[in-house]
């Protein structure tokens, strides 16, 4: 997957309509898994996959 398909936690959270902190809590609770975790500990997300993980239909 090209890196351009991946977004930061704040961008992914905005796409879902939740706060970045909420998305981070979902990760800690094991509800969602980021596409990758950078060495810095930051997450990168594929929004389409994230939506599928939490059962939200794609827009459009």
C-alpha positions in Angstrom: 0.0 0.0 0.0 1.4 3.4 -0.9 2.2 5.6 2.2 -0.2 8.2 0.8 -3.1 5.9 1.8 -2.1 6.3 5.5 -3.1 9.1 7.7 -2.2 10.3 11.2 -4.4 9.6 14.2 -5.9 13.1 14.3 -6.8 12.8 10.6 -8.3 9.3 11.1 -10.3 10.4 14.1 -11.7 13.4 12.2 -12.8 11.0 9.4 -14.7 9.0 12.0 -16.1 11.9 13.8 -14.3 11.1 17.1 -11.4 12.7 18.9 -7.9 11.6 18.5 -7.8 10.7 22.2 -10.9 8.4 21.7 -9.2 6.6 18.8 -6.1 6.1 21.0 -8.3 4.7 23.7 -9.8 2.3 21.2 -6.3 1.1 20.4 -5.4 0.5 24.0 -8.7 -1.3 24.6 -7.9 -3.6 21.6 -10.9 -2.5 19.6 -8.9 -1.3 16.6 -5.5 -1.9 15.2 -3.5 0.8 13.3 -2.0 0.0 9.9 1.4 0.7 11.2 3.1 2.0 14.4 6.1 4.2 13.8 9.2 3.9 15.9 8.1 7.1 17.6 5.0 5.3 18.8 2.7 7.3 16.5 0.1 5.4 14.5 -0.8 5.5 10.8 -4.2 4.5 9.6 -5.9 3.3 6.5 -9.3 5.0 7.0 -11.2 2.4 4.9 -9.8 -0.4 7.0 -10.4 1.4 10.2 -14.0 2.0 9.3 -14.4 -1.8 8.6 -12.8 -2.6 12.0 -15.4 -0.6 13.8 -18.3 -1.4 11.5 -18.9 1.9 9.8 -20.0 1.8 6.2 -17.9 3.7 3.6 -19.2 7.1 2.6 -20.6 7.4 -0.9 
